[in-house]
Amino acid sequence: MALPLPRDPTLRAVAEQLEAWRYVAEVWDESWRLAYLTTDYVLSAGAGSWLNEVGLGEAVFGERTLGLRDAWPAGATTASFVDGLVELAPTIAHDLPGGADELRAVAAPVLSARLRNIVPRDPLPVQLVRTDVKFGTATRPFQSAVVRLHGSDGRFAGTASLVTPAMPGMVISLLGTGDQATLEQLLGLLRPARRPGAVMSVDLEGSSQLARRLSTQAFFELIRRLIFRIDEEVVSRRGVVGKHAGDGASAFFLSETFGGESAAVRACIEAARAIRLHTAEVATRSGLEAAELTVRFGLHWGTAIYVGRLLTGGRTEVTALGDEVNETARIESCASGGLMLASKLLLEQLSDSDAGALELTGK
């Protein structure tokens, strides 16, 4: 659902590249009117939802632009956006036919008061601007590289603003260790809602005894290896990892992701089986015999589990509430000895073909 591409061939080519490479970016024409916002920009500013109105054709310094952006769920704060425009004002005044006078005449009132002494200057090829972007009641610093665009004939065509979080490279590298598909899937869970899906609860049996036997460091490494394998198998099958509770975890395989109930259940069962296969390897790497590491599973179907993303300043995770989630935990608690227990309701969602592929009979 991308916006219409700019008519200017230079701006159009740049917009196509930015879109293809999934940049969070905007493009302005030679008069500093909005020519394009990339899809990722629109979704970012809409906090995961599509913005109804972005102000195509509006001047960056106009009152309408400021009003629209102030209403965006995750846009730059008005104060920081105005600060950025003040930094760019000498360049904007250089590009407008009427110079600083034209800029002051059409700028939003909150901006025009700060442009009295603006003098046009020769623009730099790239300018860096910082803004504060709102996320709910919190704000985070972002930075933009504002790049001037010229056609093959040297004509000034406009500018592109490429937006990135203002955070150290090491922090970005930590984000890069996450699975991109899963992080994108979380966007769809931003707003909690009732969703049908398969629920899996996994727990390490006898963890208290293991914790007493092993050193604290060794026990931590054991849990880390196990949780890594659980998450890996859930994510690789398009499931959503839920809470990590010490030595256990939960996961959800939503019908909307798989296009149907049977496919969601099949993915859930396949993930549980794959996790079980990893337990011997986790035990060996932790200096244990395979029989010393027992993992139990509870699998259940939720017809309307209430699922959503829980986002705080310290973490983001998916959580689910409802009787069926609690029932999954009860099923798992009964799976002593490393059993994998599945409810009748879960198995009844399987089609004959999926049950056959899982080698389940008598469904």
N, C-alpha and C positions, 0 to 999 in steps of 0.2 A: 504494500500500500504506500509506495514511495510518492513523494510530491512530484508535480510536473517539472521536468528538467528545464533549465534556462534556455531561452532562444539564442542568446549570443553563443557562437560556436566555441569560443575559448572557455567561457563559464560552463557551458554544457559538458565539454570534455573533462574539465576538472571535477565537476559534480559527479560524473559517471565514475571517475577513478576513486573519488572519496567514498562513493556508495559501494563500489565493488570491494574496497578494502575495509569497509565497515568502520570508517572514521566517525567520530562525533564531531561534526563540523558544519559550518554555515558559510554560504557564499553571498557576497554583496556585489551589486553591479557598480559601474563607474560613478554613479551618483549616490552610492552608499544606501541603496534600497535593497531589501532582502530579495535575493534571487533563488535561494535554495537552502533547505535544511536536510541533512542526511536522515535516513530512516532511524539510525541509531541515536541521532540527536533528538529527534521527535519523541522516541520512546523513552529516552533518558529524561528529558524535560517533563514528560508525562508520567514519570515514575512507573514505567512499564505499560502504560496505556497510550493510545494514539491521541494526540492533541487535536481538538476540533478546529482550532484556528491558530495559525502561526504568524499571520501578517505578511504574506508574500506581497512584494511591491511597495511595502511601507518603508520609509526612511528609518535608518537605525537610530537616529537622534530624535525622532518624532514622538509626540505624546501618545499616539496610538500604540506604537511599538512598546513603550515603557508600560503601558497599561496591560497589554496582552501578556507580556513576560512576567509581570508581577502576579498574574493569575495562574501561571504554570506551576504545577505541583512541585517540580524540582528545578525550577529555573534559577538564574542568578538573582540575588537580592537586588532590589531597586537601587539601594545605596551603592553597592559595589559595581553594578552595571553602569551607573552614572559616572562613578570614578574612572572606570575604564574608558568611557566615551570622552571624558575630559583629557585623558592621556592621548587619545587618538585625534582630538579636535584639531590640532595644527595641521595634521595630514588630511583630515576631512575638508578643512577650509581650503587647503591647497587644491583639492580635486574639484570642488564645486565652482561653477562658473562665476558665481557672485561672491566667492571667497568667504571670509569671516562674517561679513554682513549677512549673506544669505543663510549661513549656518545659524547665526543668532536669531534671525527672523523666523525660522521654521522650527527651531528646537523646542522641545517640551519645556514648560516653565521651570520645572525643577532643575533643568540643565542650563537653560539660557542665562540664569543668574551667575553661573560660574564661567561664562564664556566672554565676559566683557573685555578682557585683555588678551584674548587669543589672537595670535599672529600666525598666518600660514607659513609653513616651512616645507622645504624639500623632503619628501618622505623617505624613510628607510625601507630597504627591501623587505625586512621582517621586523615587526614590533611585538614585544612580549607584554601581555596584560594579565593581571591577576584579578579574579573575582571570587566572591563567596557564593556558593551554591546551596540553596536550602533543600533539606531533606526532612520533611515534617517540621518539627520545632528546632532541629539542629541545622548548622551550616558547616560546609567543608570547603577548604580553599581549592580552587582550580586555577589553571593557567592556560592562556590561549596564545598561540603563535599566529599573528595576523600577517599573512603573506600577500604581497601585491602580485597581481596576475596580468600578464601582457600577451597579446596575440602574436602570431608569427610575423606580423608587420611592425611590431614594437608598440602598438597601440595599447594604452592602459585600458583594461577590460573590467577590472574590479578587484576584489580582495576575497581571500578565503581565511576563515578563522578556525584553526584546529585546536580542539579543547582536550586537555588531559588533566587528571588529578594532580594537584601540587603535593606530591609525596615523594620521599626518597626512593631511589631505584631498588633498594633492598626490600622495601615494603611491596613494591610492584612485583618483584620476583616471587614473594610469598603468595601473592594473589595468583601468579602464573602457575603455581603448583596445583591449584584447584582444577577440576574438570570443567572445561568451558561449557559443554553441553548441559551439564547439571546446573551451573550458575545461570545459564539462560533459561533453564526450566523453572528456576526459582522466580523469575519475573512473572510467570503466569500464576504464581501462588501468593503474589503480593497482597491480594485481597482475599481474606479467608472466605470459604464457601463450603457447602456440603458437596462432597464428591464421592462417587462410588469407587471402590478399589480394593485390592488385596492388601492385607496388613501382615507384616512379618515381625515377630519379636525373637531376638536371639540373646542367649545368656550363657556365660561360662559357669558350668556347674562346679561346685566345690571351690569357689574362688577364695573363700576365707582360709581354708586349709593351705592352699597354694601360697597365699600371701604370708602365712606364718612360716612356711618352709623356705621360701625364696627370700633373697635380700630385696630391699625396697627397689633398688635399681633393676634387678633381674625381673621382678614382678611387673614393674612399669614397662620394661621392654616387651614382656610377654603380651600385656594388654595392648600395647601399641601395635605389635605385629598382627594380633587378632583383629583389632578394629580396622586396621588398614585393609586386610583381606575382606572383611565384611563390606566395607564401603566400596571397595574395588568391584566386587561382584554385583552389588546392587546398582552401582552407577553404570557398569558396562551393559546392563540389561534395561537401562532407561528408567530404573526405579529412583525414588527420592529417599535419601537418607534422612531419618528422623533424629530423635534424641540419642545421644550417647550417655548412658547412665552407668558410669564406672566400668564394669566388665561386660556390659551388654549394649544392645542397640536395637533400634526399630527402623523399619523401612516401609514405604508405601509404593504400590504399583497401581497407578490410577488409570481407570478406564479411558479417560479422555486422552491420555498419552498413547495408549495402544490401540485405540479405535474399537474397543470392545472388551467385554468382561473376560472371555476365555483367554485371550492373549495376555491380559494382565495377570491372571492367575498362573498361567504357564510360566511367565517370566519370574513370578514370585517363587514358584516351586524350583525352577531351574537355578535361581540365585541361591536358595537355601542348600540345594544339593552341592553346588560348587563351593560354598563356604565350608560345608562339612569336609570336602575333599582336602581343603587346605589345613585342617587342624593338625594332621600328622606332621606336616612341614613346619608349622608354627611351633609345635612341641619340640621337634628336633633342634630347631634354631635356638630354642630357649633352654636347651639342656635337659629336656624331659623325655620320657618314653611316650609314645603315641597314646597309650592307654591312660596316661595320667592327665590328658587334656580332653575334657568332655564338654561338648557344646550342645545345648538343647534348643529346640525351635518350636514356636507356636505360630501357626498360619490360620488366618481367618478372613472372611469376606465382610467388608463394610458396605452396606447399601447407601449410607449417607454420612460417612465420617466427615467431621468438620475439620478441614485441613487449611492451613495457611502458614505464611512465613512470619516468624517472630524475629524482629529486628531491633537490636539495642545498640548502644554505643560500643559494646564490647564484643558482640558476636551476631551472627545471623544463622538461624536454623529453621527447619520445618517442624511444626508440631501438629498434632491431631488430637481431637477430643471426641468422646462419645462412648456409649456402652460397648460398641463393637471393638474399640481399641482396648478397653479394659478387659474384655473377654479374651482378646488375643494374649494378653499378659497372663491370664489365668490358665489358658491352654498351655502356654510355654512352661508355666510352673509345674504342670503335671507331666512334662516330658522328661522325667528322670531317666538317668542312664544314657543320655545323649540321643533320645528319641526325637523324631520330627513328627509332631502331631498337627494334623490339619482338620478343620471343622467340616462337617457335612455340607454346610452352606457354601464354603469355599469350593469344594470339589464339584458341587452341582453347577457351578458357573462354567465348567470346562465343556467344550464341544467334544464330540466323539473323536475328531481328528487330533485335537490337542491332547486328549486323554491317551490316545494311542501312541502319540509321539513321546509322551512321558512314561509309557508302559504301565499305565494305570488301568486296571480292569475292574469290572463290577461297580463302575461309577454310579 
